[in-house]
Amino acid sequence: MKTKDILEETFMALSSNKIRSGLTMLGIVIGIASVIAMTAIGTGAQNSISASIQSIGSNLIIVSPGAPRGVGQQVNQGRGSAKTLTLADVESLKTLSGVKAVSAEVSSRIQVTAKGTNTNTTVDGVTPFYPEVRNLEVDTGTFITDQNNQSGAKVAVIGPTVVTDLFAGDSTSAIGQTIRIKGNQFKIVGITKAKGGTGFQNPDDMVYIPLSTAQRYFSGDQYVTSISVSALDSGVTSQVQADITSKILENHHISNPTSADFSTMNQADIIATASSVTGTFTMLLSAIAGISLLVGGIGIMNMMLTSVTERTREIGLRKAIGAKRRDVNIQFLVEAVMLTFIGGGIGVLLGWGVSFAITQLGILQAQVSISSVLLAFGVSAFIGIVFGYYPAQRASKLNPIEALRYE
């Protein structure tokens, strides 16, 4: 048979019962659309998380108190809340080669109130180097100064989300007003520029106060909850991280690194961990969505077997006038592949549309990759061949005489 004849016969066979063909393709359509949409959402989430992590600082290394744990071990509940890091550690890190800036923090989640309003946000005691380390910019007013830290001044710099929560978004009137934190009044001296972000470490939803003030009124000691270090460039980040570990071990008189009472993590580590988590969830969701592809393949096999039964006399007639087993085999196999290809094409468009809608609604910047589209068509062709092979073989093996007698 010529290719043109095969395609014409395929079109006639599939269009003779449009509803059945459409329902058969539905499983493939849903499966392909789900896989593409889930992959796009997963990729978008991974890119968004990476961008958020990159925005918290430049070549950033974070030192946290508490003993680190190895992979697979129980999470240390004291990590981050232990009291092992001091201002002496902060000063010693400033002398290391490759260090651009160092800033200590005393951070906690506290209820903050203003005139008739309140919000639960992160209050972060910081030093004047914090904006340089964390790529933070002041939109209005000034940031925490050395003088503020030395005098333990009750001044605060707030993020745009806090401005919205406490002052209905009126940043012009917020400067100079007072807020109350644990019974202490703080004067607002600055508002930071919006950076975007979510969760407990959203830089837009934070209140910054002098480190000495936070230690005096909130933590009640001289310890810090974390130390942020900015390396000169990405090429020396790993070396700086190793030097930081050695220096603090020396400060704390610890000879065995496995007994360290602190842990360090750089941006690459954070991004790798976040990417691993989002990648695993993306694969899991895609695998669940892929189950519908299996169901769709079974539906195609069921339809093709039914088609073989209905067209038994037609097959017998074709063989009687000279059609070979190969011709009949190809005819039914092409019909199965065509079903999956059409369903795959519709599924790609549907998955792309869902991803576009999610992006336009501002839920997430979903990103459809060419590889996922090519994979979708490849899977469609594979399903058509695998689930169409048996019905095609069964049709090609029919005895022409018995087939012509079939009622």
N, C-alpha and C positions, 0 to 999 in steps of 0.2 A: 504493500500500500504506500502511496505517496504521502508525504507529510501534510499536504493540503487536505487530502481526503481524510486523514486521521483527525485533524483539527475540526473539520466540518462535522464528522460523525460524532466527535466528542461534544461539540456545541449542541447538536441536535439531541443527543442523549441526555445532557444535563438540563437543557431548557424544556424538555418534554414534561418534566415534573419539577417546576421551579420551587414550589413550597418545600418539597422533600430535600432538594439540593441545598436550599437556603438553611433549613434546620440542621442539615448534616454539617454545613460549614460553620455553624454557630459556635460549636465547641472550639474549633481552630481560631475563630475570630476572637473569642473571649480570652483564650489562652495566650495568643500572641500579643494582644493588646495589654493584658495584665503583666506579662513579662517585660515588655518595653516600658510601660508606665512605672513599674516597680524599680527597674534598672535606672530609669531617668531620675526618679525620686531619690534613690540611694546615692547616685552620683552627685546630684544637687546638694543633698544633705552633707555628703563628705566634703564637697568644695566649700560649702557654707561654714562648716565647722573649722576647716583649715584656715579660711579667711579670718574667722573670729579669733582663732588662736594666734595667727600672725599679727592681728591688730593690737594684741595686748602688750606688745613690746617688740623691740628690735634685737635679734640675736639674744633672746632672753634666757636666763638660767635662774630657776627658782630653788631656793634652799628652804626646806621645811623641817621643823623639829620632829623628833620621834624616830625610832629605829626602823629602817627599811625592811621589807620582807621580800623574799625571792619569789619567782614565778611559781604559782600553784600553792603557795602557802597561805595560811589564814591572814586576812587583812588585819593590820595592827590598828586597833581602835584609838591608840594614843597619838597616832601620826597627825601632825598639824595642830594638835591641842596640847602636846607635851611642852614643857618649859626647859629648853636646853640651849636656845640661841640668845645671845646678848648683844648689846651695842659694841662690846669689845670685838666680837666676831665681825661685825659690820665694818669697823674701822680697819681691821687687819686685812679684809678683802680688798680695800681700796688701794693697797700697795702692790697688788698682784699685777704682773705683766699681762697686757691684752684686755684689761678691764676698762670699760669706758665710764661707767657710773654704777653706784650701788645705792640701794634704798631699802631701809627696813620698814616693816609694817606691823601694826597691832590692829587686827581686824576682828569684828564681831557683828552679829546681826542684832539690831536694836530698834525699838520703836522710837520714831522721831516725830515730834509734834510742832505745830505752828498755831496761828490764831484760828481755832475752830477746825483744824484739819490735822491728820496724822497719817503716817505711812511706816511700814516695817521695811527697813532697808539696811544695807551694809554700811557701817561706820568704820572708816579706815584711818588709823593714825599713821601719818606718813612724814617723810622728810622733803626738803625742797628739790631733791634729785628725782623724786617720783615721776614727774612728767617726762623727764628725759629717758628714764628707764622704760616706762610704759607707753611711750608715744602719745602722751596726753596733752591736749592743748586747752588753754583757757579762752573762753569766748568773751566773757565780760568780767571785769575786775582783775584780781590778782590771785596767785596761788599761795600756798603756805611758804613763809619765808624763814630764814635762819633765826631772825629775831623772834618770830612767833614760837619757834621750837625752844629757844633758850629761855624765854619768859613763861612758857607754858600757857600761852594765850588761848582764850576761848573763842577762836575764830573758826569758820567752816567754809569750805568750797563744795558746792553741790552740783550734781549732774542734772541734765535737762529733764530726765524722768522724775526726779525729786521735785524740780520746779513745777512740773505739771501736777504732781500729786498734792503738793503743799500750797502752791500759789496759782493754781489754775493756768499754768503755762506762762504767766506774766513775768518774764525774766528781768524786765527793766525795774520793776518795783521790788524784786526779791533782794537785790543788793542792799545791804544796810539793815535788813530785817533780822529778827532773832528767831532761832529755833531752840527747842528744848530737847536735850538728850539725857535721859536718866536724871531728871531734875536739875540739870545744869543748862544755863542759857549760853548759846553760841551765836555770835554775830556773823552773818553771811558776808564774805568779802570777795567771792568770785563764783562764776558758773562755768563749767567745762563745756567744750564743744561736743556735740553728739557724735558718737562713734558707732552706735548700733550694737546689739548683742542681746542675749537672753540669759536667764538663770541667775544664780547668786553672785556671779562675778561680772555682771553687766556693768561696764564702766559708766553708763548713763544713769544707773540707779544706785549711786553711791554718794556718801557724804565724807569728805576728806577733812581731817582735823590735824593739828600738830601731833607728832609722835609722842612728845613728852607729856602733852595733855592727856592723850589716850592712856598712857601708862599710869598717870597719876590718878585719874578719875574712874577709869574702867577696868584695867587689868590689875592695878594696884601693886605692880612690881616692875622690874627693869628688863624683863624678858620680852622678846618679839615673837610674833606668830609666823613670820616668814621674812626671808631676805631675797630681794630681786636684784640680779646682777645683769648688766648689759655689756656684752663683749664688743670689742672694736669692730669686728666683722665676722661673718659666718665661718670663715676659714679657721679662726682660732677658738671658736666656741667650745669644741670638744676639749681642747687643751686647757682652756680657762676653767671648764667644769672639773677637770681632773685636779687642777691647782687649787680650786676652791675646796674640794674634798680633803686634799692633803693639809691645807692650811687649818681648816676647822678641826680636823683630827689632832693636829699639833696643839691647837688652842685648848682642846678638851682633854689633852694628855691621854689619847687613845691610840695604842700601837696597832691593834688589830682592826682593819677596816670593816670586818663583819660585825664588830661590836659598836659601830657608829651609832650615835644618838641623834642622827639627822639623816636626811636624804636630799639628793639633788636631782633635778629633772630639767632638761632643756626643751625648747619648742619642738625640735625634731622628735623627741620622745613622746611628747604630748600628742602631736599630729599623728604619729605612727600608731599610738594606742587608739585614738579616736577613729582613725581610718580603718583599723582592724575591726573595731566594734561595728561601725556602720557597714563595712563590707560584709561581715558575717550576717547581719540582719538583712541586707539586700539579697544575699544569696538564699537565705531562708525564705524570704517573701517570694522571690522569683521561683524557687523550687515548689512552693505551695501553688503559685499561679500556674506552674508548668503541669500540674496534675490535670488541669482542664485540657491540655494538649493531648494527654494520653486518652482522656475520655473522648475528645474529638476524633482521635485516630480510630478508636473502637467504633465510633459512630460511622466513620467513613467505610470501614470494613463491613459493617452491618448493611449499609446501603448498597455497597457493591455486590455483596452476596445476594441481596434481594434483587438487584438489577440483573445478575446472571440468571437467577431463576425465572424472572419475568421475560427475559430475552432468549430463552433456551431455543425456541424455534428459529429465531433470527440467527443465532449462532450456528445452528444446524444448516440453515440455508446458505450462509456464508461459506461454510466448509464444503458444502455440496457443490458450489460453483467455483471452488478452487482456492478459497482462503486457507492459509497455512496456520498451524498452531502459533507460530511466531506473530502473525498478523493479529490474531484474536488476543493474544497475550498483551501485545503492545497497546491495542485499542483500549482494553479495560485498565491497564496500568496508567495510560495517559489520562483517562477520565479521573482516576483517583488523585493523581498528581495535580491535575488542573483544579480540582476541588480545593485541595490544600493551598495551592498558589493563590487562588482568588481569595480564599479565607484569610491567608497570611497577609495579602495586600490590604484587605479591609482592616485586619487587626492592627497592622502597622499604622495606618491612618488614624484609627481609633485611639491607639496608645499615644500617638503623637499629639492628638487633639486633647487627651486627658492631661498630658504633661504641659501643654501650652496653657490650658485652663488653670492649672495649679499655679503656674508662673504668673499669669495675668491677675489672678486673685490675690497675689502677694503671699500665698501660703509658704511657698518655697521656690527657689530658682531651679526647677527641674531641668535636667540636661539630657537630651536624647543623643546617643552616640551612633555614628555610622556602623560601628561594629555590632551593636545590638540589633540594628535593622537587618544587616547582612546575616546575622545569626538567626533572626526570625525567619527569613526566607529559606535559609539552609535547613532549619528544623522543619519547615513546612514541606519542603521537597522530600526530606528524609521520612517524615510521617506518611506522605503520599505513597512513597515506594514501599515502605515496610508494610503498611496496612492495606495496600492495594495489591501486593504481590500474590497473596493466597487466592483472593477472588479471581484475579487474572489467570492464574495457573489453573484454577478449577474450570474457568470458562474455556480455556484453550484445550483442555483434555476431554471435553464432551465428545461423545460419539455422534457424528453427524446424523446417522440413521435413527438412533434413539432420540436425538434432539428434535428431529423433524416429526417424530411421533408424539412428542410431548404435548399434553393438553394443559 
